[in-house]
Amino acid sequence: MKVSAVIPTINEEKSIGNVIDGLKCIDGIEIIVVDTNSTDKTREIAASKGARVIEEHRKGYGRAYKTGIKAASGDIIVCLDGDNTYPTDIIKPLIDILILDKVNFISCDRMTLRTQHSYTSLHFIGNLVLNFTLAVLFKFHLNDSQSGMWIFYKSFYNKMNNLSDYMAFSEDIKIEALKHGKLIEVPILYGQRITKPKLKTWRDGFKNLFHLIIKRIQN
């Protein structure tokens, strides 16, 4: 099966090269970088490393993923950030799990193996609140509802509806995965960020919380 990796970026020139190099351990992988208005050399570095660069001028984390996944030609999609915090060396074993264990969707869990250096207490508490809200509203538990690294079949993704264009995309895609098939979480070692974080902790945390409530009411 062909594998495509989709990476949303904005000003990741310090890390995108390492991410792309790490993905090349998968033979024949298609690497798509969806760049959202970077002002540094992210696009140039990604292209020089052999990635297909798509410029997405519309704002939104989810919007970038929708654009990249739509353009991907692979049967299996790997999604991860361009800041080098997610491990690429675990991807091949995860693809094996997806295929051999007949799983539809794998979400990488940063919480189980977290450290204070890689994931702050504030983010940990915020994630716990969102995990609890998800469990109460949708009747299932996730260790890391906000994880941004996933592996799934593109045909399975095509069954999903009502995915947010913004940060809540990470919640929505898991809710849709659980609705339509089998999702499992796999613990990973989350790395330290070397670039400026795009997440606005309080603003995006509350937006994601309210999004869950609204989504539950609409469903």
N, CA and C atoms as a LAMMPS dump frame, in Angstrom:
ITEM: TIMESTEP
0
ITEM: NUMBER OF ATOMS
657
ITEM: BOX BOUNDS ff ff ff
-5.0000000000000000e+02 5.0000000000000000e+02
-5.0000000000000000e+02 5.0000000000000000e+02
-5.0000000000000000e+02 5.0000000000000000e+02
ITEM: ATOMS id mol type element x y z
1 1 1 N 0.835 -1.203 0
2 1 2 C 0 0 0
3 1 3 C 0.874 1.259 0
4 2 1 N 0.432 2.263 -0.736
5 2 2 C 1.181 3.507 -0.773
6 2 3 C 0.874 4.346 0.465
7 3 1 N 1.912 4.999 0.994
8 3 2 C 1.783 5.825 2.192
9 3 3 C 2.045 7.283 1.829
10 4 1 N 1.183 8.17 2.323
11 4 2 C 1.381 9.617 2.177
12 4 3 C 1.481 10.236 3.56
13 5 1 N 2.408 11.147 3.732
14 5 2 C 2.514 11.928 4.969
15 5 3 C 2.047 13.346 4.692
16 6 1 N 1.238 13.881 5.586
17 6 2 C 0.73 15.246 5.444
18 6 3 C 1.197 16.05 6.651
19 7 1 N 1.866 17.164 6.38
20 7 2 C 2.456 17.984 7.443
21 7 3 C 2.029 19.437 7.257
22 8 1 N 1.236 20.003 8.175
23 8 2 C 0.923 21.43 8.101
24 8 3 C 2.08 22.236 8.691
25 9 1 N 2.424 23.342 8.065
26 9 2 C 3.555 24.128 8.566
27 9 3 C 3.259 25.621 8.546
28 10 1 N 3.909 26.3 9.461
29 10 2 C 4.044 27.755 9.415
30 10 3 C 5.315 28.109 10.176
31 11 1 N 6.304 28.599 9.443
32 11 2 C 7.593 29.001 10.006
33 11 3 C 8.273 27.869 10.783
34 12 1 N 8.563 26.784 10.076
35 12 2 C 9.21 25.612 10.679
36 12 3 C 10.57 25.331 10.031
37 13 1 N 11.278 26.373 9.615
38 13 2 C 12.535 26.158 8.894
39 13 3 C 13.59 25.431 9.734
40 14 1 N 13.515 25.534 11.053
41 14 2 C 14.51 24.899 11.918
42 14 3 C 14.285 23.393 12.086
43 15 1 N 13.088 22.936 11.755
44 15 2 C 12.751 21.546 12.059
45 15 3 C 12.213 20.731 10.892
46 16 1 N 11.667 21.373 9.87
47 16 2 C 10.975 20.628 8.818
48 16 3 C 11.909 19.669 8.077
49 17 1 N 13.165 20.041 7.907
50 17 2 C 14.115 19.164 7.234
51 17 3 C 14.308 17.853 7.975
52 18 1 N 14.416 17.915 9.301
53 18 2 C 14.582 16.702 10.103
54 18 3 C 13.347 15.814 10.033
55 19 1 N 12.173 16.439 10.044
56 19 2 C 10.929 15.662 9.957
57 19 3 C 10.867 14.909 8.634
58 20 1 N 11.159 15.595 7.549
59 20 2 C 11.119 14.967 6.227
60 20 3 C 12.153 13.854 6.121
61 21 1 N 13.367 14.097 6.612
62 21 2 C 14.408 13.066 6.584
63 21 3 C 13.971 11.821 7.357
64 22 1 N 13.303 12.032 8.491
65 22 2 C 12.841 10.911 9.294
66 22 3 C 11.782 10.08 8.593
67 23 1 N 10.962 10.734 7.781
68 23 2 C 9.893 10.03 7.064
69 23 3 C 10.409 9.185 5.911
70 24 1 N 11.611 9.464 5.455
71 24 2 C 12.15 8.755 4.293
72 24 3 C 12.532 7.315 4.594
73 25 1 N 12.402 6.907 5.849
74 25 2 C 12.648 5.501 6.18
75 25 3 C 11.55 4.609 5.596
76 26 1 N 10.453 5.201 5.162
77 26 2 C 9.347 4.455 4.558
78 26 3 C 9.496 4.508 3.045
79 27 1 N 9.743 3.377 2.443
80 27 2 C 9.993 3.312 1.003
81 27 3 C 8.811 3.871 0.209
82 28 1 N 9.127 4.756 -0.732
83 28 2 C 8.11 5.266 -1.651
84 28 3 C 7.12 6.227 -1.047
85 29 1 N 7.39 6.722 0.164
86 29 2 C 6.425 7.609 0.815
87 29 3 C 6.277 8.929 0.051
88 30 1 N 5.053 9.381 -0.049
89 30 2 C 4.744 10.706 -0.602
90 30 3 C 4.66 11.673 0.57
91 31 1 N 5.433 12.75 0.515
92 31 2 C 5.444 13.725 1.605
93 31 3 C 4.838 15.03 1.113
94 32 1 N 3.764 15.43 1.746
95 32 2 C 3.064 16.665 1.381
96 32 3 C 3.163 17.655 2.525
97 33 1 N 3.737 18.79 2.254
98 33 2 C 3.822 19.874 3.222
99 33 3 C 2.8 20.932 2.823
100 34 1 N 1.866 21.193 3.724
101 34 2 C 0.854 22.225 3.468
102 34 3 C 1.26 23.459 4.248
103 35 1 N 1.766 24.434 3.545
104 35 2 C 2.318 25.614 4.211
105 35 3 C 1.295 26.732 4.279
106 36 1 N 1.136 27.279 5.478
107 36 2 C 0.14 28.327 5.702
108 36 3 C 0.831 29.664 5.969
109 37 1 N 1.323 30.246 4.885
110 37 2 C 1.86 31.604 4.925
111 37 3 C 3.137 31.752 5.753
112 38 1 N 4.068 30.821 5.631
113 38 2 C 5.361 30.969 6.308
114 38 3 C 6.106 32.175 5.745
115 39 1 N 6.843 32.846 6.628
116 39 2 C 7.656 33.988 6.209
117 39 3 C 9.143 33.648 6.252
118 40 1 N 9.466 32.411 6.59
119 40 2 C 10.863 31.98 6.607
120 40 3 C 11.12 31.046 5.421
121 41 1 N 12.072 30.129 5.53
122 41 2 C 12.46 29.268 4.414
123 41 3 C 11.837 27.873 4.49
124 42 1 N 10.728 27.746 5.2
125 42 2 C 10.082 26.437 5.347
126 42 3 C 9.785 25.796 4.001
127 43 1 N 9.156 26.517 3.102
128 43 2 C 8.762 25.955 1.811
129 43 3 C 9.977 25.531 0.992
130 44 1 N 10.998 26.373 0.978
131 44 2 C 12.2 26.078 0.199
132 44 3 C 12.921 24.834 0.728
133 45 1 N 13.029 24.731 2.038
134 45 2 C 13.7 23.571 2.636
135 45 3 C 12.908 22.3 2.363
136 46 1 N 11.597 22.376 2.525
137 46 2 C 10.75 21.205 2.285
138 46 3 C 10.874 20.73 0.84
139 47 1 N 10.838 21.656 -0.099
140 47 2 C 10.952 21.298 -1.513
141 47 3 C 12.323 20.698 -1.828
142 48 1 N 13.368 21.25 -1.227
143 48 2 C 14.722 20.747 -1.47
144 48 3 C 14.909 19.333 -0.935
145 49 1 N 14.093 18.957 0.044
146 49 2 C 14.147 17.619 0.626
147 49 3 C 13.262 16.62 -0.128
148 50 1 N 12.586 17.087 -1.166
149 50 2 C 11.772 16.203 -1.977
150 50 3 C 10.297 16.19 -1.648
151 51 1 N 9.867 17.058 -0.74
152 51 2 C 8.439 17.11 -0.398
153 51 3 C 7.664 17.891 -1.458
154 52 1 N 6.414 17.536 -1.604
155 52 2 C 5.498 18.323 -2.429
156 52 3 C 4.921 19.418 -1.556
157 53 1 N 5.121 20.658 -1.93
158 53 2 C 4.677 21.786 -1.115
159 53 3 C 3.404 22.382 -1.708
160 54 1 N 2.377 22.461 -0.873
161 54 2 C 1.112 23.079 -1.254
162 54 3 C 0.917 24.321 -0.394
163 55 1 N 0.675 25.437 -1.01
164 55 2 C 0.423 26.662 -0.253
165 55 3 C -1.072 26.786 0.027
166 56 1 N -1.403 26.928 1.291
167 56 2 C -2.799 27.1 1.716
168 56 3 C -2.893 28.44 2.442
169 57 1 N -3.485 29.419 1.775
170 57 2 C -3.53 30.767 2.339
171 57 3 C -4.711 30.979 3.287
172 58 1 N -5.667 30.057 3.25
173 58 2 C -6.767 30.148 4.198
174 58 3 C -6.302 29.71 5.576
175 59 1 N -6.752 30.387 6.605
176 59 2 C -6.302 30.109 7.964
177 59 3 C -6.932 28.829 8.509
178 60 1 N -6.205 28.179 9.406
179 60 2 C -6.783 27.064 10.126
180 60 3 C -5.975 25.782 10.051
181 61 1 N -5.714 25.193 11.21
182 61 2 C -5.021 23.915 11.34
183 61 3 C -5.789 22.807 10.606
184 62 1 N -7.085 22.752 10.842
185 62 2 C -7.912 21.761 10.172
186 62 3 C -7.997 21.998 8.678
187 63 1 N -8.06 23.261 8.292
188 63 2 C -8.106 23.601 6.874
189 63 3 C -6.872 23.076 6.15
190 64 1 N -5.704 23.232 6.772
191 64 2 C -4.459 22.751 6.178
192 64 3 C -4.493 21.241 6.009
193 65 1 N -4.984 20.538 7.017
194 65 2 C -5.056 19.084 6.915
195 65 3 C -6.045 18.641 5.833
196 66 1 N -7.175 19.29 5.765
197 66 2 C -8.157 18.936 4.737
198 66 3 C -7.561 19.086 3.337
199 67 1 N -6.833 20.166 3.135
200 67 2 C -6.199 20.412 1.839
201 67 3 C -5.168 19.337 1.531
202 68 1 N -4.326 19.017 2.514
203 68 2 C -3.275 18.04 2.296
204 68 3 C -3.781 16.629 2.105
205 69 1 N -4.751 16.221 2.914
206 69 2 C -5.287 14.862 2.807
207 69 3 C -6.016 14.676 1.472
208 70 1 N -6.735 15.697 1.049
209 70 2 C -7.429 15.626 -0.244
210 70 3 C -6.433 15.43 -1.385
211 71 1 N -5.282 16.073 -1.276
212 71 2 C -4.282 16.002 -2.34
213 71 3 C -3.45 14.724 -2.29
214 72 1 N -3.46 14.032 -1.17
215 72 2 C -2.622 12.847 -0.994
216 72 3 C -3.104 11.701 -1.865
217 73 1 N -2.162 10.959 -2.424
218 73 2 C -2.503 9.826 -3.301
219 73 3 C -2.355 8.483 -2.59
220 74 1 N -1.89 8.484 -1.343
221 74 2 C -1.654 7.251 -0.623
222 74 3 C -2.922 6.564 -0.128
223 75 1 N -2.822 5.244 0.07
224 75 2 C -3.909 4.486 0.683
225 75 3 C -3.917 4.7 2.196
226 76 1 N -2.723 4.907 2.751
227 76 2 C -2.556 5.157 4.182
228 76 3 C -2.015 6.559 4.366
229 77 1 N -2.604 7.302 5.298
230 77 2 C -2.204 8.681 5.568
231 77 3 C -1.542 8.766 6.932
232 78 1 N -0.393 9.422 6.973
233 78 2 C 0.299 9.721 8.228
234 78 3 C 0.243 11.231 8.427
235 79 1 N -0.264 11.672 9.577
236 79 2 C -0.354 13.105 9.869
237 79 3 C 0.507 13.422 11.081
238 80 1 N 1.281 14.481 10.984
239 80 2 C 2.102 14.918 12.118
240 80 3 C 2.526 16.361 11.903
241 81 1 N 2.963 16.994 12.982
242 81 2 C 3.39 18.388 12.92
243 81 3 C 4.784 18.507 12.305
244 82 1 N 5.12 19.721 11.9
245 82 2 C 6.419 19.969 11.292
246 82 3 C 7.462 20.477 12.263
247 83 1 N 7.176 20.407 13.572
248 83 2 C 8.091 20.973 14.568
249 83 3 C 9.036 19.941 15.187
250 84 1 N 9.017 18.714 14.679
251 84 2 C 9.91 17.641 15.12
252 84 3 C 9.626 17.15 16.54
253 85 1 N 8.416 17.358 17.037
254 85 2 C 8.069 16.859 18.368
255 85 3 C 7.531 15.428 18.321
256 86 1 N 7.02 15.011 17.168
257 86 2 C 6.491 13.658 17.038
258 86 3 C 7.552 12.738 16.428
259 87 1 N 7.707 11.53 16.972
260 87 2 C 8.755 10.623 16.483
261 87 3 C 8.399 9.994 15.145
262 88 1 N 9.338 10.039 14.203
263 88 2 C 9.1 9.422 12.893
264 88 3 C 9.537 7.957 12.876
265 89 1 N 10.407 7.564 13.807
266 89 2 C 10.916 6.189 13.779
267 89 3 C 9.87 5.157 14.195
268 90 1 N 8.764 5.605 14.747
269 90 2 C 7.705 4.678 15.167
270 90 3 C 6.665 4.462 14.07
271 91 1 N 6.753 5.202 12.989
272 91 2 C 5.696 5.165 11.973
273 91 3 C 5.593 3.8 11.29
274 92 1 N 6.719 3.214 10.901
275 92 2 C 6.666 1.906 10.227
276 92 3 C 5.99 0.851 11.097
277 93 1 N 6.353 0.716 12.39
278 93 2 C 5.637 -0.242 13.241
279 93 3 C 4.146 0.071 13.378
280 94 1 N 3.796 1.352 13.408
281 94 2 C 2.388 1.723 13.52
282 94 3 C 1.608 1.348 12.261
283 95 1 N 2.233 1.498 11.108
284 95 2 C 1.581 1.079 9.868
285 95 3 C 1.34 -0.428 9.886
286 96 1 N 2.321 -1.175 10.403
287 96 2 C 2.144 -2.634 10.524
288 96 3 C 0.957 -2.969 11.429
289 97 1 N 0.837 -2.241 12.532
290 97 2 C -0.287 -2.461 13.447
291 97 3 C -1.607 -2.166 12.749
292 98 1 N -1.644 -1.046 12.031
293 98 2 C -2.862 -0.65 11.31
294 98 3 C -3.326 -1.769 10.387
295 99 1 N -2.381 -2.363 9.654
296 99 2 C -2.723 -3.385 8.664
297 99 3 C -3.003 -4.738 9.311
298 100 1 N -2.073 -5.199 10.157
299 100 2 C -2.164 -6.559 10.691
300 100 3 C -3.277 -6.716 11.724
301 101 1 N -3.512 -5.654 12.521
302 101 2 C -4.543 -5.731 13.562
303 101 3 C -5.902 -5.236 13.081
304 102 1 N -5.988 -4.914 11.792
305 102 2 C -7.253 -4.484 11.195
306 102 3 C -7.871 -3.3 11.941
307 103 1 N -7.023 -2.315 12.183
308 103 2 C -7.424 -1.064 12.84
309 103 3 C -7.712 -0.033 11.753
310 104 1 N -8.669 0.848 12.008
311 104 2 C -8.979 1.904 11.035
312 104 3 C -8.177 3.18 11.267
313 105 1 N -7.848 3.426 12.533
314 105 2 C -7.279 4.733 12.893
315 105 3 C -6.398 4.56 14.128
316 106 1 N -5.152 5.053 14.051
317 106 2 C -4.246 5.055 15.207
318 106 3 C -3.972 6.496 15.603
319 107 1 N -4.167 6.799 16.876
320 107 2 C -3.854 8.115 17.427
321 107 3 C -2.706 7.958 18.415
322 108 1 N -1.719 8.81 18.315
323 108 2 C -0.544 8.708 19.176
324 108 3 C -0.778 9.465 20.488
325 109 1 N -0.526 8.785 21.582
326 109 2 C -0.799 9.273 22.936
327 109 3 C 0.472 9.859 23.541
328 110 1 N 0.475 11.178 23.772
329 110 2 C 1.635 11.857 24.361
330 110 3 C 1.618 11.828 25.879
331 111 1 N 0.474 11.514 26.477
332 111 2 C 0.29 11.667 27.916
333 111 3 C 0.961 10.564 28.741
334 112 1 N 0.843 9.326 28.298
335 112 2 C 1.303 8.192 29.086
336 112 3 C 2.798 8.282 29.382
337 113 1 N 3.603 8.687 28.414
338 113 2 C 5.055 8.735 28.574
339 113 3 C 5.576 10.172 28.688
340 114 1 N 4.723 11.08 29.051
341 114 2 C 5.114 12.493 29.071
342 114 3 C 6.161 12.792 30.137
343 115 1 N 6.918 13.874 29.921
344 115 2 C 7.831 14.417 30.928
345 115 3 C 7.549 15.905 31.056
346 116 1 N 8.035 16.515 32.123
347 116 2 C 7.848 17.953 32.312
348 116 3 C 8.532 18.748 31.211
349 117 1 N 9.586 18.18 30.618
350 117 2 C 10.332 18.896 29.584
351 117 3 C 9.588 18.9 28.259
352 118 1 N 8.862 17.823 27.985
353 118 2 C 8.214 17.71 26.679
354 118 3 C 6.762 18.166 26.679
355 119 1 N 6.125 18.138 27.867
356 119 2 C 4.709 18.488 27.921
357 119 3 C 4.42 19.113 29.274
358 120 1 N 4.103 20.401 29.281
359 120 2 C 3.996 21.142 30.535
360 120 3 C 2.782 20.713 31.358
361 121 1 N 2.838 21.017 32.648
362 121 2 C 1.732 20.678 33.546
363 121 3 C 0.446 21.385 33.14
364 122 1 N 0.574 22.639 32.676
365 122 2 C -0.614 23.394 32.257
366 122 3 C -1.299 22.697 31.083
367 123 1 N -0.514 22.288 30.092
368 123 2 C -1.094 21.585 28.937
369 123 3 C -1.654 20.233 29.349
370 124 1 N -0.98 19.581 30.285
371 124 2 C -1.448 18.277 30.762
372 124 3 C -2.816 18.404 31.435
373 125 1 N -2.964 19.417 32.292
374 125 2 C -4.24 19.629 32.979
375 125 3 C -5.329 20.004 31.98
376 126 1 N -4.995 20.864 31.048
377 126 2 C -5.967 21.24 30.023
378 126 3 C -6.423 20.039 29.217
379 127 1 N -5.481 19.165 28.875
380 127 2 C -5.826 17.967 28.124
381 127 3 C -6.73 17.048 28.935
382 128 1 N -6.453 16.939 30.24
383 128 2 C -7.298 16.122 31.108
384 128 3 C -8.74 16.631 31.12
385 129 1 N -8.888 17.953 31.18
386 129 2 C -10.232 18.549 31.184
387 129 3 C -10.956 18.206 29.889
388 130 1 N -10.251 18.343 28.768
389 130 2 C -10.869 18.045 27.472
390 130 3 C -11.16 16.547 27.332
391 131 1 N -10.261 15.698 27.845
392 131 2 C -10.505 14.25 27.816
393 131 3 C -11.758 13.893 28.619
394 132 1 N -11.883 14.518 29.795
395 132 2 C -13.039 14.261 30.659
396 132 3 C -14.332 14.718 29.988
397 133 1 N -14.29 15.906 29.386
398 133 2 C -15.472 16.435 28.688
399 133 3 C -15.873 15.519 27.54
400 134 1 N -14.894 15.043 26.804
401 134 2 C -15.151 14.123 25.704
402 134 3 C -15.817 12.847 26.213
403 135 1 N -15.317 12.328 27.341
404 135 2 C -15.873 11.091 27.91
405 135 3 C -17.322 11.286 28.356
406 136 1 N -17.596 12.422 28.973
407 136 2 C -18.949 12.697 29.466
408 136 3 C -19.927 12.888 28.307
409 137 1 N -19.501 13.656 27.306
410 137 2 C -20.415 14.009 26.22
411 137 3 C -20.576 12.911 25.178
412 138 1 N -19.487 12.177 24.913
413 138 2 C -19.529 11.212 23.807
414 138 3 C -19.368 9.759 24.252
415 139 1 N -19.222 9.535 25.563
416 139 2 C -19.244 8.189 26.135
417 139 3 C -18.074 7.31 25.705
418 140 1 N -16.907 7.912 25.511
419 140 2 C -15.7 7.101 25.325
420 140 3 C -14.497 7.863 25.885
421 141 1 N -13.471 7.105 26.265
422 141 2 C -12.3 7.699 26.901
423 141 3 C -11.09 7.651 25.974
424 142 1 N -10.359 8.772 25.929
425 142 2 C -9.074 8.831 25.25
426 142 3 C -8.035 9.366 26.223
427 143 1 N -6.824 8.84 26.16
428 143 2 C -5.74 9.365 26.987
429 143 3 C -5.264 10.721 26.502
430 144 1 N -5.386 10.954 25.19
431 144 2 C -4.884 12.196 24.606
432 144 3 C -5.794 12.629 23.458
433 145 1 N -6.849 13.325 23.805
434 145 2 C -7.826 13.749 22.797
435 145 3 C -7.287 14.838 21.874
436 146 1 N -6.167 15.465 22.271
437 146 2 C -5.643 16.59 21.504
438 146 3 C -4.405 16.239 20.684
439 147 1 N -4.025 14.983 20.665
440 147 2 C -2.841 14.567 19.908
441 147 3 C -2.952 14.972 18.444
442 148 1 N -1.804 15.325 17.851
443 148 2 C -1.785 15.737 16.452
444 148 3 C -1.024 14.784 15.547
445 149 1 N -0.838 13.54 15.989
446 149 2 C -0.189 12.547 15.132
447 149 3 C -1.115 11.353 14.979
448 150 1 N -1.503 11.048 13.724
449 150 2 C -2.467 9.984 13.459
450 150 3 C -2.055 9.22 12.211
451 151 1 N -2.484 7.955 12.144
452 151 2 C -2.268 7.114 10.973
453 151 3 C -3.596 6.425 10.668
454 152 1 N -4.032 6.505 9.42
455 152 2 C -5.344 5.964 9.076
456 152 3 C -5.436 5.705 7.575
457 153 1 N -6.467 4.983 7.182
458 153 2 C -6.736 4.759 5.763
459 153 3 C -7.466 5.966 5.183
460 154 1 N -7.057 6.375 3.988
461 154 2 C -7.735 7.511 3.366
462 154 3 C -9.197 7.184 3.087
463 155 1 N -9.486 5.948 2.711
464 155 2 C -10.869 5.557 2.443
465 155 3 C -11.726 5.682 3.704
466 156 1 N -11.11 5.471 4.86
467 156 2 C -11.82 5.616 6.13
468 156 3 C -12.07 7.096 6.432
469 157 1 N -11.072 7.922 6.192
470 157 2 C -11.222 9.372 6.382
471 157 3 C -12.356 9.922 5.532
472 158 1 N -12.531 9.375 4.337
473 158 2 C -13.567 9.883 3.434
474 158 3 C -14.982 9.661 3.952
475 159 1 N -15.127 8.839 4.986
476 159 2 C -16.441 8.615 5.606
477 159 3 C -16.779 9.694 6.631
478 160 1 N -15.8 10.503 7.005
479 160 2 C -15.979 11.457 8.1
480 160 3 C -16.67 12.729 7.637
481 161 1 N -17.411 13.331 8.569
482 161 2 C -18.147 14.558 8.273
483 161 3 C -17.922 15.598 9.37
484 162 1 N -18.209 16.84 9.042
485 162 2 C -18.243 17.933 10.021
486 162 3 C -16.935 18.074 10.805
487 163 1 N -15.821 18.087 10.077
488 163 2 C -14.517 18.293 10.697
489 163 3 C -14.19 19.783 10.722
490 164 1 N -13.73 20.254 11.858
491 164 2 C -13.432 21.675 12.031
492 164 3 C -12.289 22.13 11.121
493 165 1 N -12.309 23.393 10.745
494 165 2 C -11.205 23.992 9.999
495 165 3 C -10.093 24.472 10.933
496 166 1 N -10.304 24.394 12.214
497 166 2 C -9.369 24.994 13.174
498 166 3 C -8.769 23.946 14.106
499 167 1 N -8.307 24.338 15.28
500 167 2 C -7.608 23.42 16.173
501 167 3 C -8.482 22.248 16.613
502 168 1 N -9.79 22.448 16.66
503 168 2 C -10.701 21.38 17.077
504 168 3 C -10.738 20.216 16.084
505 169 1 N -10.073 20.367 14.956
506 169 2 C -9.956 19.254 14.001
507 169 3 C -9.401 18.013 14.68
508 170 1 N -8.458 18.2 15.615
509 170 2 C -7.831 17.056 16.291
510 170 3 C -8.829 16.284 17.141
511 171 1 N -9.817 16.966 17.704
512 171 2 C -10.896 16.285 18.439
513 171 3 C -11.869 15.634 17.473
514 172 1 N -12.26 16.4 16.476
515 172 2 C -13.288 15.938 15.54
516 172 3 C -12.885 14.658 14.819
517 173 1 N -11.632 14.583 14.39
518 173 2 C -11.223 13.428 13.596
519 173 3 C -11.262 12.156 14.432
520 174 1 N -11.012 12.282 15.744
521 174 2 C -11.073 11.116 16.634
522 174 3 C -12.526 10.727 16.927
523 175 1 N -13.376 11.7 17.122
524 175 2 C -14.801 11.415 17.338
525 175 3 C -15.379 10.707 16.119
526 176 1 N -15.043 11.198 14.941
527 176 2 C -15.529 10.583 13.704
528 176 3 C -14.949 9.182 13.523
529 177 1 N -13.676 9.001 13.898
530 177 2 C -13.054 7.682 13.78
531 177 3 C -13.75 6.669 14.676
532 178 1 N -14.072 7.065 15.887
533 178 2 C -14.762 6.168 16.814
534 178 3 C -16.191 5.896 16.367
535 179 1 N -16.772 6.841 15.67
536 179 2 C -18.139 6.671 15.173
537 179 3 C -18.202 5.658 14.026
538 180 1 N -17.155 5.664 13.189
539 180 2 C -17.206 4.878 11.958
540 180 3 C -16.39 3.591 11.987
541 181 1 N -15.53 3.407 12.983
542 181 2 C -14.684 2.213 12.964
543 181 3 C -13.906 2.012 14.241
544 182 1 N -12.729 1.402 14.108
545 182 2 C -11.904 1.026 15.259
546 182 3 C -10.713 1.965 15.403
547 183 1 N -10.637 2.647 16.541
548 183 2 C -9.526 3.528 16.872
549 183 3 C -8.76 2.941 18.039
550 184 1 N -7.431 2.991 17.971
551 184 2 C -6.605 2.654 19.128
552 184 3 C -5.615 3.778 19.372
553 185 1 N -5.171 3.907 20.623
554 185 2 C -4.121 4.852 20.982
555 185 3 C -2.832 4.087 21.26
556 186 1 N -1.709 4.651 20.826
557 186 2 C -0.394 4.063 21.075
558 186 3 C 0.479 5.122 21.737
559 187 1 N 1.047 4.832 22.919
560 187 2 C 1.907 5.816 23.594
561 187 3 C 3.176 6.101 22.788
562 188 1 N 3.571 7.364 22.768
563 188 2 C 4.806 7.772 22.095
564 188 3 C 5.612 8.668 23.02
565 189 1 N 6.889 8.825 22.69
566 189 2 C 7.733 9.794 23.377
567 189 3 C 7.654 11.111 22.614
568 190 1 N 7.027 12.085 23.23
569 190 2 C 6.828 13.399 22.611
570 190 3 C 8.077 14.238 22.855
571 191 1 N 8.614 14.858 21.794
572 191 2 C 9.866 15.594 21.904
573 191 3 C 9.696 17.041 22.326
574 192 1 N 10.826 17.683 22.595
575 192 2 C 10.82 19.094 22.976
576 192 3 C 10.753 19.968 21.733
577 193 1 N 9.932 20.988 21.813
578 193 2 C 9.747 21.911 20.696
579 193 3 C 10.931 22.875 20.608
580 194 1 N 11.435 23.095 19.385
581 194 2 C 12.519 24.051 19.195
582 194 3 C 12.043 25.304 18.469
583 195 1 N 10.796 25.29 18.025
584 195 2 C 10.233 26.462 17.355
585 195 3 C 9.129 27.063 18.217
586 196 1 N 8.718 28.253 17.864
587 196 2 C 7.684 28.942 18.627
588 196 3 C 6.348 28.203 18.489
589 197 1 N 5.673 27.896 19.607
590 197 2 C 4.406 27.163 19.521
591 197 3 C 3.324 27.98 18.833
592 198 1 N 2.501 27.303 18.037
593 198 2 C 1.39 27.971 17.352
594 198 3 C 0.135 27.968 18.218
595 199 1 N 0.085 27.011 19.146
596 199 2 C -1.078 26.875 20.024
597 199 3 C -1.122 28.008 21.042
598 200 1 N -2.276 28.653 21.167
599 200 2 C -2.512 29.637 22.22
600 200 3 C -3.266 28.911 23.336
601 201 1 N -2.557 28.608 24.415
602 201 2 C -3.038 27.65 25.412
603 201 3 C -4.452 27.93 25.893
604 202 1 N -4.688 29.115 26.441
605 202 2 C -5.996 29.405 27.025
606 202 3 C -7.066 29.587 25.961
607 203 1 N -6.739 30.368 24.944
608 203 2 C -7.729 30.632 23.882
609 203 3 C -8.148 29.351 23.18
610 204 1 N -7.165 28.575 22.716
611 204 2 C -7.499 27.365 21.955
612 204 3 C -8.087 26.288 22.859
613 205 1 N -7.652 26.262 24.125
614 205 2 C -8.224 25.297 25.06
615 205 3 C -9.715 25.514 25.263
616 206 1 N -10.101 26.76 25.503
617 206 2 C -11.523 27.06 25.708
618 206 3 C -12.323 26.891 24.421
619 207 1 N -11.72 27.237 23.283
620 207 2 C -12.411 27.039 22.011
621 207 3 C -12.696 25.559 21.776
622 208 1 N -11.717 24.718 22.076
623 208 2 C -11.911 23.278 21.892
624 208 3 C -12.948 22.72 22.856
625 209 1 N -12.978 23.266 24.063
626 209 2 C -13.967 22.835 25.049
627 209 3 C -15.38 23.189 24.583
628 210 1 N -15.585 24.423 24.169
629 210 2 C -16.905 24.854 23.702
630 210 3 C -17.292 24.118 22.414
631 211 1 N -16.303 23.824 21.597
632 211 2 C -16.576 23.092 20.355
633 211 3 C -17.16 21.717 20.667
634 212 1 N -16.612 21.04 21.678
635 212 2 C -17.14 19.727 22.065
636 212 3 C -18.601 19.815 22.505
637 213 1 N -18.906 20.853 23.284
638 213 2 C -20.28 21.03 23.773
639 213 3 C -21.236 21.287 22.614
640 214 1 N -20.835 22.169 21.706
641 214 2 C -21.688 22.49 20.558
642 214 3 C -21.856 21.256 19.657
643 215 1 N -20.769 20.523 19.458
644 215 2 C -20.843 19.337 18.608
645 215 3 C -21.801 18.307 19.198
646 216 1 N -21.79 18.163 20.531
647 216 2 C -22.682 17.224 21.177
648 216 3 C -24.148 17.636 21.01
649 217 1 N -24.399 18.954 21.147
650 217 2 C -25.775 19.461 20.984
651 217 3 C -26.263 19.24 19.564
652 218 1 N -25.381 19.485 18.577
653 218 2 C -25.768 19.36 17.169
654 218 3 C -25.983 17.903 16.775
655 219 1 N -25.295 17.004 17.46
656 219 2 C -25.446 15.573 17.144
657 219 3 C -26.657 14.98 17.851
